Amino acid sequence: MISIQNIHFRYKNKPVFSGLSLDLQPGHIYGLLGKNGTGKSTLLRLINGLLFPKEGKLNVLGYTPAKRQPDFLKQVFLVPEEFYLPNISINEFLTANTGFYPLFNAEQFNSYLGEFAIPRDQHLQEMSYGQKKKLLISFGLACNTPILLMDEPTNGLDIVSKSQFRKVMAGAVSEEKCILISTHQVKDLENLIDRITIIDEGGILFDQTVGSITNRLHFKISFDSEEVRSALYKETSLKGNAIILLNDEGEEGRLDLEMLYKAIISNKEAVQKAFK
Ligand SMILES: Nc1ncnc2c1ncn2[C@@H]1O[C@H](COP(=O)(O)OP(=O)(O)OP(=O)(O)O)[C@@H](O)[C@H]1O
């Protein structure tokens, strides 16, 4: 569905990707993680054709995004991290934008707005940042594009809205849809994403499904000093040692995404070895 092969990209004097390859399939919610400035937003903009790779192949739904063909653009929606919305009503916003997305469903849109408790008759300029973000998330979901890209969607959302976000996203997953979410708020997405992609130093550092991670790694709290010594990663707290072990015994367990991320950033060789 999205095939990225050996792409190179740089801003004027800032190299960002030097040979990044990635394959994304429908039916998944991908979590795109990485340190500040590693290129997550840049990758989303390359996928929807707002930026053009300097080298390499980028194919999305059979199209080259950089050509910006209308038949491609109607199939992809990006909820950006930063945005400007004009001083118009929600109805005017819909009139101006729904024509670009033939599968837009007004009933769904109204139901998402209701879920997020956004008054339907509000003007966009009267809305807070979080409310505007929820409007864009609702619109993006209701466009029913096979590709949905979201850049830090939970930034600015309050605690209740974050759980509403997880609920609406869980309902939006389908076999035909590929959702790619860039985030630092890993706790917000922990039970939502089913594949984790981490970018670093111009390429892919880690790319695994949640199932494969919990098959190979075991996350637990331990008081056993021997076990703690053998851990791939550990964090000591008053509640005990939170550790990541190789899952040699095939234990059933839950993924702690924040710990996994820290383990990969601090000890990438050991974690990568577990997947070889
Ligand atoms: N318009 C631009 N012109 C020049 N450099 C840019 C531009 N936009 C981004 N960059 C640089 O490109 C790199 C990647 O930026 P990008 O915004 O894609 O990173 P990110 O991973 O999304 O970061 P964050 O987690 O902070 O949102 C950064 O070093 C950034 O400074």
The ligand as an SDF file (V2000), in Angstrom:
LIG
                    3D

 31 33  0  0  0  0  0  0  0  0999 V2000
   11.1250   23.5880    6.5060 N   0  0  0  0  0  0  0  0  0  0  0  0
   12.3080   23.1660    6.9870 C   0  0  0  0  0  0  0  0  0  0  0  0
   13.4680   23.6920    6.5710 N   0  0  0  0  0  0  0  0  0  0  0  0
   14.6620   23.2380    7.0210 C   0  0  0  0  0  0  0  0  0  0  0  0
   14.8020   22.2390    7.9210 N   0  0  0  0  0  0  0  0  0  0  0  0
   13.6710   21.6800    8.3720 C   0  0  0  0  0  0  0  0  0  0  0  0
   12.3700   22.0920    7.9390 C   0  0  0  0  0  0  0  0  0  0  0  0
   11.4320   21.3430    8.5690 N   0  0  0  0  0  0  0  0  0  0  0  0
   12.1170   20.4860    9.3610 C   0  0  0  0  0  0  0  0  0  0  0  0
   13.4450   20.6970    9.2560 N   0  0  0  0  0  0  0  0  0  0  0  0
   14.5140   19.9390    9.9270 C   0  0  0  0  0  0  0  0  0  0  0  0
   14.4180   18.5840    9.4680 O   0  0  0  0  0  0  0  0  0  0  0  0
   14.5690   17.6800   10.5600 C   0  0  0  0  0  0  0  0  0  0  0  0
   13.3460   16.7730   10.6520 C   0  0  0  0  0  0  0  0  0  0  0  0
   12.2360   17.5630   11.0430 O   0  0  0  0  0  0  0  0  0  0  0  0
   10.8180   16.9230   11.3750 P   0  0  0  0  0  0  0  0  0  0  0  0
    9.8900   18.0470   11.7280 O   0  0  0  0  0  0  0  0  0  0  0  0
   10.4370   16.0210   10.2730 O   0  0  0  0  0  0  0  0  0  0  0  0
   11.1810   16.0520   12.6560 O   0  0  0  0  0  0  0  0  0  0  0  0
   10.2180   15.3120   13.7040 P   0  0  0  0  0  0  0  0  0  0  0  0
   10.8050   13.9590   13.9150 O   0  0  0  0  0  0  0  0  0  0  0  0
    8.8090   15.3900   13.2570 O   0  0  0  0  0  0  0  0  0  0  0  0
   10.4550   16.2140   14.9900 O   0  0  0  0  0  0  0  0  0  0  0  0
    9.5610   16.4570   16.3150 P   0  0  0  0  0  0  0  0  0  0  0  0
    9.5300   15.1570   17.0500 O   0  0  0  0  0  0  0  0  0  0  0  0
   10.3140   17.4940   17.0510 O   0  0  0  0  0  0  0  0  0  0  0  0
    8.2020   16.9230   15.8440 O   0  0  0  0  0  0  0  0  0  0  0  0
   14.8160   18.5290   11.7930 C   0  0  0  0  0  0  0  0  0  0  0  0
   16.2060   18.5650   12.0350 O   0  0  0  0  0  0  0  0  0  0  0  0
   14.3090   19.8830   11.4280 C   0  0  0  0  0  0  0  0  0  0  0  0
   15.0870   20.8870   12.0490 O   0  0  0  0  0  0  0  0  0  0  0  0
  1  2  1  0
  2  3  1  0
  2  7  2  0
  3  4  2  0
  4  5  1  0
  5  6  2  0
  6  7  1  0
  6 10  1  0
  7  8  1  0
  8  9  2  0
  9 10  1  0
 10 11  1  0
 11 12  1  0
 11 30  1  0
 12 13  1  0
 13 14  1  0
 13 28  1  0
 14 15  1  0
 15 16  1  0
 16 17  2  0
 16 18  1  0
 16 19  1  0
 19 20  1  0
 20 21  2  0
 20 22  1  0
 20 23  1  0
 23 24  1  0
 24 25  2  0
 24 26  1  0
 24 27  1  0
 28 29  1  0
 28 30  1  0
 30 31  1  0
M  END
$$$$
